[in-house]
Amino acid sequence: MRVNTAAPARQPAKRRRPNPRTFAFGALALASVALFSVLVPVHIALYLQPAPLAFLFGAMLCAAPVVAVWLPRWAIALFVVSAVALPLPAAEAVATTWPWPWSVPAMLVLILLVGVLAIVHGWRLALVAWLLAIVGTLIVVIGLAGALPVVAGIVNLVIVTSISGAALLVAVLVASRLRVGAELSRERELTASEQSRRVLVEERTRIARELHDVVAHGMSLIQVQASTARYRVPGLSDEARHEFDEIAQTAREGLTEMRRLLGVLRTEDQQAALVPQQGLRDIPELVQTLRRAGAEIDASLTPAPESVPSAVDIAAFRIVQEALSNAVRHAPHTRVTLSVEVDAAAVRLLVRNGLPDPAQPPAPPAHRGHGLLGMRERAALVGGELTAARDADGGWTVRALLPLAGIATGPDTTQTTEGPQ
């Protein structure tokens, strides 16, 4: 049997959040193109380099940071080769006029490369690239000592080494901070997952303890009836008496095993409940208690018949209790509608609350609990269905259908829409 429920309001499609890595790679590619567009004209116009060589080595130099994202070793090779080859065609007059062997755009590309390597691949590859670039250009300065002034080249190398070394240090610190943040995020996700599993186990254990009382009551009646049958029913044969004695013994053994299992499920901080389990007949009292606390509840309750199974009886009360508590806690100062219908086939539950009034003081921040999880488990336990969804007017509705004929043992058939409850 299906519940006649209105389709939940269609939620507006959420915009997909752009991937931060895509933004970072786009910014890196844009920076490389910008540096290339500056480096090539500078080396052609100021350093008097042939245009083909300036384009070739400039492209290799500026492409290295982008290639370093996937192929760090090839990127280091491209950069070192172009960094060494780019200053070779410079004339002596140019070398004494402009920064040599490192031009300003080339130095910026070096800073960009070591930053990418440190953040993406770690400080070791960044340090290797930095050392090879500095040492390679130092060899060029020493090799061209006879043709170009060594002092100007050494001064340029000291400046570039200092600036790029400081950039490397900053990149290593930023990379370490990003890795620590990523590890903390993974730990938080793992902790949340473990917390969810623990709450699920605790909720199922609580349900098992409640069902123990229901089943133990029935088993106790069977044991008592079987044990006293020889006294209540006259004229029993010896075979019938023996059969009743075996039934009583089996019932006692079953009760013993149930208590042992419950002892395994119970944790040290859990105390056995010494009061009867609440059911459909206790819902009116629950509603009156909430009304005395200030809640506005419109209740439509069907008298509970005697034929409701104990498991369904307990599950119905717990679902109504949790749904009303969530409505009062998350939407105070709003009217709550409660409907409980019981017929020969099923128990139908509905709890709806309206949108909180903006003029009223907001509810105090509450811990995001696991009420929906518990309601889902209880509905699935008796083969029922539970739907929790936001209404079109911004309110919240919980619907449950708990069949009275049999308890399903298959997979969870409950549907739940995530929401504030």
C-alpha positions as CSV (number, residue, x, y, z in Angstrom):
1,M,0.0,0.0,0.0
2,R,1.3,3.4,-0.9
3,V,0.9,6.7,0.9
4,N,-0.9,9.4,-1.0
5,T,1.8,12.0,-0.7
6,A,2.3,15.2,-2.6
7,A,5.4,15.4,-4.6
8,P,8.1,17.5,-2.8
9,A,8.9,20.9,-4.2
10,R,11.5,20.8,-6.9
11,Q,14.7,22.2,-5.6
12,P,16.5,24.7,-7.7
13,A,19.4,23.3,-9.5
14,K,22.6,24.0,-7.7
15,R,25.4,25.6,-9.7
16,R,28.4,23.4,-9.9
17,R,31.3,24.9,-8.1
18,P,34.3,25.5,-10.3
19,N,37.3,23.4,-9.5
20,P,40.0,25.5,-7.8
21,R,42.6,23.5,-9.7
22,T,41.1,24.6,-12.9
23,F,41.3,28.2,-11.9
24,A,44.9,27.7,-10.7
25,F,45.9,26.1,-14.0
26,G,44.2,28.8,-16.0
27,A,46.0,31.5,-14.0
28,L,49.4,29.6,-14.6
29,A,48.8,29.4,-18.3
30,L,47.8,33.0,-18.5
31,A,50.9,34.1,-16.6
32,S,53.2,32.0,-18.9
33,V,51.6,33.5,-22.0
34,A,52.0,37.0,-20.6
35,L,55.7,36.5,-19.7
36,F,56.3,35.0,-23.2
37,S,54.7,38.1,-24.8
38,V,57.1,40.3,-22.8
39,L,60.3,38.2,-22.9
40,V,60.5,37.7,-26.6
41,P,60.3,41.5,-27.6
42,V,62.7,42.4,-24.8
43,H,65.3,40.0,-26.0
44,I,64.9,41.0,-29.6
45,A,64.8,44.8,-29.1
46,L,67.1,45.2,-26.1
47,Y,69.5,42.2,-26.2
48,L,69.7,42.3,-30.0
49,Q,69.0,38.5,-30.3
50,P,67.9,36.9,-33.6
51,A,64.1,36.6,-33.6
52,P,64.1,32.8,-34.3
53,L,66.3,32.1,-31.3
54,A,64.4,34.4,-29.1
55,F,61.1,32.8,-30.1
56,L,62.4,29.2,-29.7
57,F,64.2,29.6,-26.4
58,G,61.5,32.0,-25.1
59,A,58.8,29.5,-25.8
60,M,60.8,26.7,-24.1
61,L,61.5,28.9,-21.1
62,C,57.9,30.1,-20.6
63,A,56.3,26.7,-21.3
64,A,58.3,25.0,-18.6
65,P,56.0,26.1,-15.7
66,V,53.0,24.7,-17.5
67,V,54.7,21.4,-18.4
68,A,55.9,21.1,-14.8
69,V,52.3,20.4,-13.6
70,W,52.4,16.9,-15.3
71,L,56.1,16.3,-16.4
72,P,58.3,18.0,-13.8
73,R,61.6,16.5,-15.0
74,W,61.0,17.4,-18.6
75,A,60.0,20.9,-17.5
76,I,63.3,21.2,-15.6
77,A,65.3,20.1,-18.7
78,L,63.4,22.5,-20.9
79,F,64.0,25.4,-18.5
80,V,67.7,24.8,-17.9
81,V,68.5,24.4,-21.6
82,S,66.7,27.6,-22.5
83,A,68.0,29.5,-19.5
84,V,71.6,28.6,-20.5
85,A,71.1,29.2,-24.3
86,L,69.1,32.4,-24.1
87,P,71.9,34.7,-22.9
88,L,74.6,33.4,-25.2
89,P,74.0,35.7,-28.2
90,A,74.2,38.8,-26.1
91,A,76.8,41.3,-27.2
92,E,79.3,42.9,-24.8
93,A,77.7,46.4,-25.0
94,V,74.3,44.9,-24.3
95,A,75.5,42.9,-21.3
96,T,76.8,46.0,-19.6
97,T,73.6,48.0,-20.3
98,W,70.9,45.5,-19.4
99,P,70.7,42.7,-16.8
100,W,72.7,39.7,-18.0
101,P,72.6,36.6,-18.0
102,W,69.1,36.8,-16.5
103,S,66.7,39.3,-17.9
104,V,63.8,40.4,-15.6
105,P,61.1,38.4,-17.5
106,A,63.4,35.3,-17.4
107,M,63.8,35.7,-13.6
108,L,60.1,35.9,-13.2
109,V,59.7,32.7,-15.1
110,L,62.3,31.1,-12.8
111,I,60.2,32.2,-9.8
112,L,57.1,30.8,-11.4
113,L,58.7,27.5,-12.1
114,V,60.1,26.9,-8.6
115,G,56.8,27.9,-7.1
116,V,54.8,25.4,-9.3
117,L,57.3,22.6,-8.6
118,A,57.3,23.2,-4.8
119,I,53.5,23.3,-4.5
120,V,52.7,20.5,-6.9
121,H,55.7,18.1,-6.5
122,G,57.5,19.1,-3.4
123,W,60.6,21.1,-2.4
124,R,63.2,18.6,-3.7
125,L,62.4,19.1,-7.4
126,A,62.0,22.8,-6.9
127,L,65.4,23.0,-5.3
128,V,67.0,20.9,-8.1
129,A,65.5,23.2,-10.8
130,W,66.7,26.3,-8.9
131,L,70.2,25.0,-8.5
132,L,70.6,23.8,-12.1
133,A,69.4,27.1,-13.5
134,I,71.7,29.2,-11.3
135,V,74.7,26.9,-11.8
136,G,74.1,26.7,-15.5
137,T,74.0,30.4,-16.0
138,L,77.1,30.7,-13.7
139,I,79.0,28.4,-16.1
140,V,77.9,30.7,-19.0
141,V,79.2,33.8,-17.2
142,I,82.5,32.1,-16.5
143,G,82.8,30.6,-20.0
144,L,82.3,34.0,-21.6
145,A,84.7,35.8,-19.2
146,G,86.9,36.9,-22.1
147,A,84.1,38.3,-24.2
148,L,81.7,39.7,-21.6
149,P,82.4,41.4,-18.3
150,V,82.3,38.9,-15.5
151,V,81.5,41.4,-12.7
152,A,78.2,42.5,-14.2
153,G,77.2,38.9,-14.7
154,I,78.1,37.9,-11.1
155,V,76.2,40.9,-9.7
156,N,73.1,39.9,-11.8
157,L,73.4,36.3,-10.6
158,V,73.6,37.4,-6.9
159,I,70.4,39.4,-7.3
160,V,68.6,36.7,-9.2
161,T,69.8,34.0,-6.7
162,S,68.6,36.1,-3.7
163,I,65.2,36.9,-5.1
164,S,64.5,33.5,-6.6
165,G,65.8,31.8,-3.4
166,A,63.4,33.8,-1.3
167,A,60.6,32.9,-3.7
168,L,61.5,29.3,-3.4
169,L,61.4,29.5,0.4
170,V,58.0,31.1,0.3
171,A,56.7,28.5,-2.1
172,V,57.9,25.7,0.1
173,L,56.1,27.2,3.1
174,V,52.9,27.7,1.1
175,A,53.1,24.1,-0.1
176,S,53.5,22.8,3.4
177,R,50.5,24.8,4.6
178,L,48.4,23.5,1.7
179,R,49.4,19.9,2.4
180,V,48.6,20.3,6.2
181,G,45.2,21.8,5.3
182,A,44.5,18.9,2.9
183,E,45.4,16.4,5.6
184,L,43.2,18.1,8.1
185,S,40.3,18.1,5.6
186,R,40.8,14.3,5.0
187,E,40.9,13.7,8.8
188,R,37.7,15.7,9.3
189,E,36.0,13.7,6.5
190,L,37.2,10.5,8.1
191,T,36.0,11.6,11.6
192,A,32.6,12.6,10.2
193,S,32.3,9.2,8.5
194,E,33.2,7.3,11.6
195,Q,30.8,9.4,13.7
196,S,28.0,8.6,11.3
197,R,28.8,4.9,11.5
198,R,28.9,5.1,15.3
199,V,25.6,6.9,15.5
200,L,24.1,4.2,13.2
201,V,25.3,1.4,15.4
202,E,24.1,3.1,18.5
203,E,20.7,3.7,17.0
204,R,20.4,0.1,15.9
205,T,21.5,-1.1,19.3
206,R,18.8,1.1,20.9
207,I,16.2,-0.4,18.6
208,A,17.5,-3.9,19.4
209,R,17.1,-3.2,23.2
210,E,13.5,-2.0,22.6
211,L,12.6,-5.1,20.5
212,H,14.1,-7.3,23.2
213,D,11.4,-6.2,25.6
214,V,8.7,-7.0,22.9
215,V,10.0,-10.4,22.0
216,A,10.9,-11.3,25.6
217,H,7.3,-10.6,26.6
218,G,6.0,-13.0,24.0
219,M,8.6,-15.6,24.7
220,S,7.8,-15.4,28.4
221,L,4.1,-16.0,27.8
222,I,4.9,-19.0,25.6
223,Q,7.2,-20.4,28.4
224,V,4.6,-19.8,31.1
225,Q,1.7,-21.3,29.0
226,A,3.8,-24.4,28.1
227,S,5.0,-24.9,31.6
228,T,1.4,-24.7,33.1
229,A,-0.4,-26.6,30.4
230,R,-0.3,-29.9,32.4
231,Y,-2.1,-28.2,35.2
232,R,-4.6,-26.1,33.2
233,V,-5.6,-28.7,30.6
234,P,-6.9,-32.0,32.1
235,G,-6.4,-35.3,30.5
236,L,-3.1,-34.6,28.7
237,S,-1.2,-37.6,27.5
238,D,2.4,-38.2,28.5
239,E,3.5,-37.4,25.0
240,A,1.7,-34.0,25.1
241,R,3.1,-33.2,28.5
242,H,6.6,-34.0,27.2
243,E,6.0,-31.8,24.1
244,F,4.9,-28.9,26.3
245,D,7.9,-29.3,28.5
246,E,10.2,-29.1,25.4
247,I,8.4,-26.0,24.3
248,A,8.9,-24.4,27.7
249,Q,12.6,-25.4,27.7
250,T,13.1,-24.0,24.2
251,A,11.5,-20.7,25.2
252,R,13.7,-20.4,28.3
253,E,16.8,-21.1,26.2
254,G,15.7,-18.5,23.6
255,L,15.2,-15.9,26.4
256,T,18.7,-16.7,27.7
257,E,20.3,-16.3,24.3
258,M,18.5,-13.0,23.8
259,R,19.7,-11.6,27.1
260,R,23.2,-12.7,26.3
261,L,23.0,-11.0,22.9
262,L,21.7,-7.9,24.4
263,G,24.5,-7.8,26.8
264,V,27.0,-7.9,23.9
265,L,25.2,-5.0,22.2
266,R,25.0,-2.9,25.4
267,T,27.9,-0.6,26.1
268,E,29.2,0.3,29.5
269,D,27.5,3.7,29.7
270,Q,24.0,2.4,28.7
271,Q,21.5,1.6,31.5
272,A,18.6,-0.8,31.1
273,A,15.3,0.9,30.7
274,L,13.0,0.0,33.7
275,V,9.8,1.6,32.2
276,P,7.4,0.1,29.6
277,Q,8.0,1.0,26.0
278,Q,5.8,3.8,24.7
279,G,3.5,3.3,21.7
280,L,0.6,4.9,19.8
281,R,-1.5,5.2,23.0
282,D,1.2,7.6,24.4
283,I,1.1,10.1,21.5
284,P,-1.7,12.2,23.0
285,E,0.3,12.6,26.2
286,L,3.3,13.5,24.1
287,V,1.3,16.2,22.3
288,Q,0.0,17.6,25.5
289,T,3.5,17.8,26.9
290,L,4.7,19.8,23.9
291,R,1.7,22.1,24.1
292,R,2.4,22.9,27.7
293,A,5.9,23.8,26.6
294,G,4.5,26.4,24.2
295,A,4.2,24.5,20.9
296,E,1.2,25.0,18.7
297,I,0.2,21.5,17.5
298,D,-3.0,20.6,15.5
299,A,-3.3,16.8,16.1
300,S,-5.6,14.4,14.3
301,L,-5.3,11.0,16.1
302,T,-7.0,7.7,15.3
303,P,-7.5,5.5,18.4
304,A,-4.9,2.8,18.4
305,P,-6.4,-0.8,18.1
306,E,-5.3,-3.7,20.1
307,S,-4.0,-5.5,17.0
308,V,-1.0,-3.2,16.3
309,P,2.2,-5.3,16.5
310,S,4.5,-4.1,19.2
311,A,7.4,-3.4,16.9
312,V,5.2,-1.1,14.7
313,D,3.7,0.4,17.9
314,I,7.1,1.5,19.2
315,A,8.4,2.6,15.8
316,A,5.4,4.8,15.3
317,F,5.7,6.6,18.6
318,R,9.5,7.1,18.2
319,I,9.0,8.5,14.7
320,V,6.3,11.0,15.8
321,Q,8.4,11.9,18.9
322,E,11.5,12.7,16.8
323,A,9.6,14.5,14.1
324,L,7.7,16.7,16.6
325,S,11.0,17.4,18.5
326,N,12.7,18.5,15.2
327,A,9.8,20.7,14.2
328,V,9.7,22.5,17.6
329,R,13.5,22.8,17.7
330,H,14.2,23.9,14.1
331,A,11.0,25.9,13.4
332,P,9.9,27.5,16.7
333,H,6.8,29.8,16.8
334,T,5.2,27.9,13.9
335,R,2.1,25.7,13.9
336,V,2.7,22.0,13.6
337,T,0.3,19.6,12.0
338,L,0.2,16.0,13.3
339,S,-1.9,13.2,11.7
340,V,-1.9,9.6,12.9
341,E,-4.1,7.2,10.9
342,V,-4.4,3.5,11.8
343,D,-6.5,1.0,9.7
344,A,-6.3,-2.8,9.1
345,A,-3.4,-2.4,6.7
346,A,-1.0,0.2,8.0
347,V,-0.2,3.1,10.3
348,R,0.2,6.4,8.5
349,L,2.0,9.3,10.1
350,L,2.4,12.9,9.0
351,V,4.2,15.7,10.8
352,R,4.3,19.1,9.0
353,N,5.7,22.4,10.2
354,G,5.5,25.8,8.5
355,L,8.2,28.3,7.6
356,P,9.6,30.1,10.7
357,D,8.4,33.6,11.1
358,P,11.2,36.1,10.4
359,A,9.7,38.5,12.9
360,Q,10.1,36.0,15.7
361,P,13.5,35.5,17.4
362,P,15.5,32.8,15.7
363,A,15.9,29.4,17.3
364,P,19.2,28.9,19.2
365,P,21.8,27.1,17.1
366,A,21.4,23.4,17.7
367,H,23.7,20.5,17.0
368,R,23.0,18.8,13.7
369,G,21.7,15.5,15.0
370,H,20.8,12.2,13.4
371,G,17.0,12.2,13.8
372,L,16.4,11.3,10.2
373,L,18.8,8.4,10.5
374,G,16.9,7.0,13.5
375,M,13.5,7.4,11.8
376,R,14.8,5.8,8.7
377,E,16.1,2.8,10.6
378,R,12.8,2.3,12.5
379,A,10.7,2.5,9.4
380,A,12.9,0.1,7.5
381,L,12.8,-2.3,10.5
382,V,9.1,-2.9,10.1
383,G,9.2,-2.9,6.3
384,G,7.8,0.7,6.1
385,E,8.6,3.8,4.1
386,L,9.6,7.3,5.3
387,T,9.8,10.5,3.3
388,A,11.2,13.7,4.7
389,A,11.2,16.7,2.4
390,R,10.9,20.5,2.3
391,D,7.5,21.9,1.2
392,A,6.9,24.5,-1.5
393,D,6.3,27.2,1.1
394,G,9.6,26.4,2.9
395,G,8.2,24.2,5.7
396,W,9.1,20.6,6.4
397,T,7.0,17.4,6.1
398,V,7.7,14.0,7.4
399,R,5.5,11.1,6.2
400,A,5.7,7.5,7.2
401,L,3.9,4.3,6.2
402,L,4.3,1.4,8.6
403,P,2.5,-1.8,7.4
404,L,0.8,-4.0,9.9
405,A,1.2,-7.2,8.0
406,G,4.6,-8.7,8.4
407,I,8.0,-7.1,9.0
408,A,10.3,-6.9,5.9
409,T,13.8,-8.2,6.2
410,G,15.1,-7.0,2.8
411,P,17.2,-4.0,2.0
412,D,16.3,-0.5,3.2
413,T,13.4,0.8,1.1
414,T,13.2,4.1,2.9
415,Q,13.5,7.4,1.0
416,T,15.0,10.4,2.7
417,T,15.6,13.8,1.4
418,E,18.4,15.6,3.2
419,G,17.4,18.7,5.1
420,P,17.9,20.6,8.3
421,Q,16.3,17.9,10.5
